[in-house]
Amino acid sequence: MTKPGFNLVAMTLPEALQQIEKLFADVPPSALKAIPMLGCCDMHAEDFEWYREHEWKDLRKELRDSGGDHRKAGDPFQFGSLDPVAFHYFLPGVLTGIADLAIAQPRSEDEFDYATLNVCFNWLQNVTPIQSCRDRFIAEQLPLFNEKERWAIRNFLSIFASYLEESPSVDKEDICGTLENIDEALREVWK
């Protein structure tokens, strides 16, 4: 159930992308300096240092510049293991980065790059947690997003799913599981 004044809005993927950019433009990265450990544990702390030295816009650029090559796009699993404050700060980079990748894809069936689509899906899993991870996500990460941010993310996910469904170049059987995850996340997480 959406709240009054926060109903989903019919817009294009580029418009949803601009909405995320605008809403998260002033989120300061300074909070990351106060977090003693950004990642999952001391043993892997060095792997997470990239996040301390960058902004969410840098993550967007990394994803966009990867061109769908998962070896260049960073590690979505690592991103999902970030401290909730860092996750909140960098999520706009993930959303705008995968939108950039999707928008840059050719819309004709014979040219579509499924590797790029898989990169998008791998990063989206952090925003659309599976059932076994959902309670933890709702308890630890979701409270950091204010009502407007939740609404913008919900709107973005809905529009991204529609964009994929309407694309003539995407095999609907290939994206069925991802669309189901997005739908569940919209109903059970980002409500």
C-alpha positions in Angstrom: 0.0 0.0 0.0 1.5 3.4 -1.0 1.1 6.4 1.2 -0.9 9.4 0.2 1.2 11.7 -2.0 3.7 8.9 -2.7 1.9 7.0 -5.4 4.0 5.5 -8.1 4.4 8.0 -11.0 4.3 7.1 -14.7 7.7 8.2 -16.0 10.5 6.9 -18.2 13.6 5.2 -16.9 15.8 8.3 -17.6 13.3 10.4 -15.6 13.4 7.9 -12.7 17.2 8.1 -12.9 17.1 11.9 -12.7 14.8 11.6 -9.7 17.3 9.4 -7.8 20.1 11.8 -8.8 18.3 14.8 -7.4 17.0 13.2 -4.2 20.4 11.8 -3.2 22.5 14.7 -4.5 23.1 16.2 -1.1 23.8 13.0 0.9 27.2 13.6 2.4 29.9 10.9 2.3 31.4 12.2 5.6 29.4 9.6 7.6 31.6 6.9 6.1 34.7 8.2 7.9 33.1 7.5 11.3 32.4 3.8 10.5 35.3 1.7 11.9 34.7 -1.2 9.5 32.8 -0.8 6.2 32.6 -4.4 5.2 31.8 -7.8 6.6 34.9 -8.3 8.9 38.4 -7.3 9.7 39.9 -10.0 7.5 38.3 -8.3 4.4 38.5 -4.7 5.5 41.1 -3.9 2.9 38.7 -5.0 0.1 36.2 -2.4 1.2 38.6 0.6 1.3 37.6 1.7 -2.2 34.3 2.8 -0.7 36.0 5.1 1.8 37.8 7.0 -0.9 35.0 7.4 -3.3 31.5 8.9 -3.7 28.3 7.2 -4.9 28.8 9.0 -8.2 32.1 7.2 -8.7 30.3 3.8 -8.3 27.9 4.9 -10.9 30.7 5.7 -13.3 32.4 2.4 -12.5 29.3 0.5 -13.5 28.6 2.6 -16.5 32.2 2.4 -17.8 32.2 -1.3 -17.3 30.0 -1.7 -20.3 28.4 -4.7 -18.7 31.8 -6.5 -18.1 31.3 -8.0 -14.6 35.1 -8.1 -14.1 35.2 -4.3 -14.4 32.0 -3.5 -12.7 33.0 -4.1 -9.1 31.6 -6.8 -6.8 27.9 -6.7 -6.1 28.3 -9.3 -3.4 30.8 -7.1 -1.6 28.4 -4.1 -2.0 25.6 -6.2 -0.3 28.0 -6.7 2.7 28.6 -3.0 3.3 27.8 -1.5 6.6 24.1 -0.2 6.4 25.2 3.5 6.5 27.6 2.9 3.5 25.0 0.8 1.7 22.5 3.7 2.1 25.1 6.2 0.8 26.2 4.1 -2.3 22.8 2.7 -3.4 22.1 5.7 -5.7 25.3 4.8 -7.5 24.1 1.3 -8.1 20.6 2.3 -9.3 21.9 5.1 -11.6 24.7 2.9 -12.8 22.5 0.0 -13.8 20.0 2.4 -15.4 22.9 3.9 -17.4 23.8 0.4 -18.6 20.2 -0.5 -19.5 19.6 2.8 -21.3 22.8 2.4 -23.4 21.7 -1.1 -24.6 20.4 -1.4 -28.2 16.7 -2.0 -28.3 16.8 -4.5 -31.2 16.8 -8.2 -30.3 19.8 -9.2 -32.4 22.1 -6.7 -30.7 21.2 -7.0 -27.0 24.0 -7.9 -24.7 22.9 -10.4 -22.0 26.1 -10.0 -20.1 25.1 -6.4 -19.4 21.7 -7.5 -18.3 23.3 -10.1 -15.9 25.5 -7.3 -14.4 22.3 -5.3 -13.7 20.5 -8.2 -12.1 23.5 -9.1 -9.9 23.6 -5.5 -8.5 19.8 -5.4 -8.2 19.8 -8.4 -5.9 21.1 -6.2 -3.1 18.0 -4.0 -3.4 15.5 -6.8 -3.9 16.7 -9.3 -1.2 15.6 -12.9 -1.3 13.3 -14.2 1.4 16.2 -15.5 3.6 17.9 -12.1 3.7 14.8 -9.9 3.7 14.3 -9.7 7.5 17.9 -8.6 8.1 17.6 -6.0 5.3 14.4 -4.6 6.7 15.8 -4.4 10.2 19.3 -3.0 9.3 19.2 -1.1 6.0 15.7 0.0 5.3 15.4 2.3 8.4 18.2 4.5 7.0 16.0 5.5 4.0 13.5 8.2 4.7 10.1 8.1 3.2 10.9 10.1 0.1 14.0 8.0 -0.6 11.9 4.8 -0.2 9.3 6.1 -2.6 11.9 7.1 -5.2 13.6 3.6 -5.0 10.2 1.9 -5.2 9.3 4.1 -8.2 12.7 3.4 -9.8 12.4 -0.4 -9.3 8.8 -0.4 -10.8 9.9 1.6 -13.8 13.1 -0.5 -14.3 10.9 -3.7 -14.3 8.5 -2.1 -16.8 11.4 -1.0 -19.0 12.7 -4.6 -19.1 9.2 -6.1 -19.7 8.6 -3.6 -22.6 11.9 -4.1 -24.3 11.6 -6.1 -27.5 15.2 -7.2 -27.2 14.8 -9.0 -23.8 13.6 -12.6 -23.6 10.9 -12.6 -21.0 11.8 -16.1 -19.8 15.3 -14.9 -19.0 14.1 -12.1 -16.8 11.1 -13.8 -15.1 13.0 -14.5 -11.8 14.3 -11.0 -11.6 10.9 -9.5 -12.3 9.4 -11.7 -9.5 12.1 -10.5 -7.1 11.4 -6.9 -7.9 7.7 -7.5 -7.5 8.2 -9.2 -4.1 10.6 -6.4 -3.0 8.0 -3.7 -3.9 5.3 -5.5 -1.9 7.4 -6.7 1.1 10.4 -4.4 1.4 10.0 -1.0 -0.1 6.3 -0.6 0.8 
